[in-house]
């Protein structure tokens, strides 16, 4: 209390504080395929908690591990210690001590200079020069311009080559997005044999201290105080499936005009402002939760010295793209700069082969389906997956001309929107209560799939803005 430092509560069993351990194990069986993937592509040399939770979706896990291994270990423009330090800088923007701890270890193992771990003032100037683009990518990527790129590549002896900068940008976007997955999935700290109780305490935790004070800790925290019964959540599931079916039928009957589609995008973009306002979640929760949010409220969040040493301008955070009275920011029309036609070829040209690996990962998560929804089988979930992905991009000001944003309001309930916005834009504020509050009849594996979609949608959004700025610099 004297140092105003938060520490994590004791570790629950299993890789996630949100998902029962037996469900993670049952879902994937930690089969031979998973173990082979870890042996081949793990950067830490072991099955860490992130990998265990992701291995619920083994197909995706392979794409993820291959791309991450390539960024961190294979031939590339940046030296190995730089790669891990950039991962630390990215994770620090969201106070993600889990990832910071992991890459502090890797940084030292790959020959990094220990003094750099004392803070940003101890690192080379060219690494310090990444602070601005790290900050913007993490919280407001739409503000990145070609001038930011020019400043980095034209700084004399501390300049970045374009291949080095693309490698750095890919790492920053990857670890911002991975922080979203860590907090969204309630990833537990790793067990550490060097500590007395086997647990490495992390400096900032992703659970509100009020949860513990109200005997609502990470073992039993759930939205039990709401009067949601099984019948309610079952009817909620049936209603969602009915809306999906109706949307499919309406699409076959008639298509909205381009003007109407644009109007619906603007409406959804502005409505996303109301999802979280002043740090208070827009769905009914117990009174003590509001107190909790106020205590830890967001611009004044407690940041431990262990994390703050890697952050410049800690007060800078996400602000809605569509702020009231701020209409000067042009919408990013996805057709004008797409990943498929523009971003992929640029990133692949400047950082060989990473484009193929990222493209495979994006496609994998977007198309991943088991044709199930909760207890229902033979369900086409395409519209739901697309709504999740496009809602993230909508919050980042990216619009698809061929997408009807009316579908977002039809398919994504309020509590799910709160969860999506928190995990994507302020992941360090995610609570188990938020995780439990949506899709109460769905399996945990389906919620992990949601988190994978949010992570990849976020990473792609950051890359689109950064790569567009690099393209403008080149032209």
C-alpha positions, -999 to +999 in steps of 0.1 A: +000+000+000+028+024+008+044+020-026+010+019-044+019-013-061-005-040-070+005-076-068-012-106-082-033-128-059-022-164-054-021-184-085-052-206-092-046-240-106-043-242-143-033-218-171-063-195-168-082-179-140-113-177-162-114-213-175-115-243-153-083-263-156-101-295-165-119-278-194-085-267-209-072-302-205-103-319-218-106-295-248-071-303-262-059-333-243-024-317-247-020-343-274+012-353-292+006-327-320+006-299-294+038-312-278+055-315-312+045-279-320+059-266-287+092-285-293+095-271-328+083-235-323+083-226-286+106-197-278+106-204-241+113-241-245+082-252-225+045-253-226+035-220-212+000-209-201-007-190-233+001-220-254-020-243-232-051-221-236-045-215-273-040-253-279-078-256-275-076-246-311-046-266-323-049-256-360-047-219-350-019-226-325+003-239-353-001-207-373+005-186-342+036-204-330+052-204-365+047-167-370+059-158-335+089-181-337+098-164-371+096-129-356+117-138-325+142-165-337+147-167-374+168-145-398+155-110-398+166-074-398+168-070-360+193-086-336+177-110-311+180-089-280+163-060-297+133-082-306+127-091-270+132-056-257+107-043-283+083-070-270+088-057-235+081-021-246+049-032-264+036-053-234+043-024-210+018-001-228-009-024-213+009-032-181+011-068-191+036-082-166+030-117-178+046-109-212+072-085-197+085-113-173+086-137-202+107-114-225+130-101-197+141-137-194+144-142-232+162-108-235+189-119-211+192-154-226+198-140-261+227-118-249+208-086-240+226-060-218+212-063-183+214-026-176+187-019-203+163-036-179+166-007-155+144+014-178+141+034-210+168+059-200+194+031-202+187+019-238+202+031-271+186+063-286+174+044-317+153+021-294+141+051-275+129+066-308+104+038-311+084+052-280+062+074-301+051+048-326+047+022-299+024+045-280+003+054-311+001+019-324-011+006-290-038+032-284-046+054-314-030+039-345-051+062-368-028+091-357+003+075-374+014+095-404+042+093-429+060+120-409+064+095-380+080+071-404+103+098-419+114+108-384+125+072-377+143+065-409+160+099-411+176+104-377+212+103-386+233+077-368+202+065-349+181+059-380+161+028-387+163+011-421+128+003-435+133-035-431+143-029-394+113-006-389+088-031-404+102-059-382+098-036-352+062-026-362+052-062-366+066-071-332+049-041-315+015-049-331+019-086-322+026-080-285-001-053-281-026-078-295-012-107-275-016-086-243-053-084-253-054-122-254-036-126-221-060-104-202-091-115-221-084-152-213-073-146-177-039-161-183-023-170-149+013-161-141+037-189-147+049-211-118+085-202-110+108-227-093+129-198-080+102-185-057+093-199-024+057-208-032+063-217-069+045-186-081+061-156-097+042-125-085+035-101-112+035-064-105+001-055-119-028-078-120-058-080-142-083-084-113-098-056-093-088-057-057-125-052-048-132-087-062-110-101-034-124-078-008-159-090-015-151-127-015-155-126-052-120-138-060-107-154-092-118-188-081-155-180-078-160-147-095-190-148-118-220-128-126-240-147-100-256-115-086-275-110-118-308-129-120-298-148-151-310-184-150-303-212-173-337-206-190-328-170-197-294-178-212-309-206-233-335-182-247-308-157-253-289-184-274-321-193-293-327-156-300-291-151-314-295-181-337-328-168-349-313-134-357-285-151-376-310-170-396-331-139-403-300-119-414-291-146-439-326-146-453-327-108-455-294-108-473-308-131-500-339-110-504-324-075-508-291-056-503-289-021-487-276+008-508-241+021-504-254+052-488-274+032-463-244+010-456-222+041-449-249+055-426-250+023-406-213+023-402-213+058-389-241+049-365-223+019-352-190+038-348-208+065-328-227+040-307-194+023-297-187+055-278-215+046-254-202+011-247-179+022-220-183+057-207-160+072-180-148+037-171-182+024-161-195-007-178-228-004-196-245-034-181-260-040-147-235-052-121-235-051-084-229-017-067-195-026-053-183-031-089-189+006-096-170+015-065-142-007-077-141+009-112-139+043-096-111+033-072-090+020-100-103+044-126-085+044-156-063+075-162-052+071-126-045+034-127-017+022-104+013+014-125+041-004-107+076+008-110+085-025-126+063-017-155+065+021-156+103+019-163+095+007-198+068+033-205+070+068-218+039+090-213+019+065-192-012+087-192-016+082-230-044+057-238-071+048-262-096+075-271-126+066-293-120+072-330-154+088-332-152+113-304-181+136-300-175+168-319-144+154-336-153+147-371-120+157-387-105+122-387-113+105-420-126+070-419-101+044-431-119+028-461-106-007-462-109-009-500-084+020-503-057+001-484-063-036-478-042-062-461-046-085-491-037-060-519-013-036-501-002-044-466+008-081-474+030-073-503+048-043-486+055-062-454+067-093-473+090-072-495+107-055-466+107-084-441+109-116-462+082-143-456+065-127-426+036-116-448+029-152-457+029-163-421+007-134-409-017-139-438-020-176-429-027-167-393-053-140-402-071-164-425-069-193-401-087-175-373-112-158-395-123-191-412-119-213-381-152-230-373-165-263-360-200-255-372-213-255-336-228-229-313-230-240-277-251-272-278-262-268-315-244-285-344-244-278-382-245-240-377-230-216-401-212-191-379-198-169-407-219-139-400-211-140-363-173-143-369-174-115-394-194-092-370-168-098-342-138-090-366-155-060-382-166-045-349-130-043-337-120-026-370-150-003-366-137+009-332-104+017-350-122+037-377-118+011-404-149+006-427-156-022-452-179-009-480-193-043-486-203-049-450-237-041-435-229-028-400-265-032-390-255-069-385-232-059-356-261-045-336-282-076-345-256-101-334-235-086-306-253-080-273-244-052-250-224-072-225-204-087-254-197-053-268-184-041-234-161-072-233-149-067-269-141-030-263-124-036-230-102-065-243-093-047-275-088-011-262-081-014-225-072-051-220-056-045-185-092-036-172-107-070-182-124-089-153-137-123-150-171-108-145-170-093-180-159-127-194-187-145-176-213-119-185-217-128-222-228-160-241-235-178-208-244-210-226-214-211-248-183-233-242-151-218-230-135-230-262-159-207-281-149-178-259-112-185-265-121-184-302-136-149-297-104-138-280-083-151-309-105-132-333-102-100-313-065-104-311-060-109-348-084-081-358-066-057-335-032-067-349-044-063-384-059-029-377-026-017-362-006-030-392-029-014-417-024+020-402+014+016-399+019+000-433-003+027-450+020+054-434+051+035-447+036+033-482+029+071-481+065+077-470+077+056-500+055+074-525 
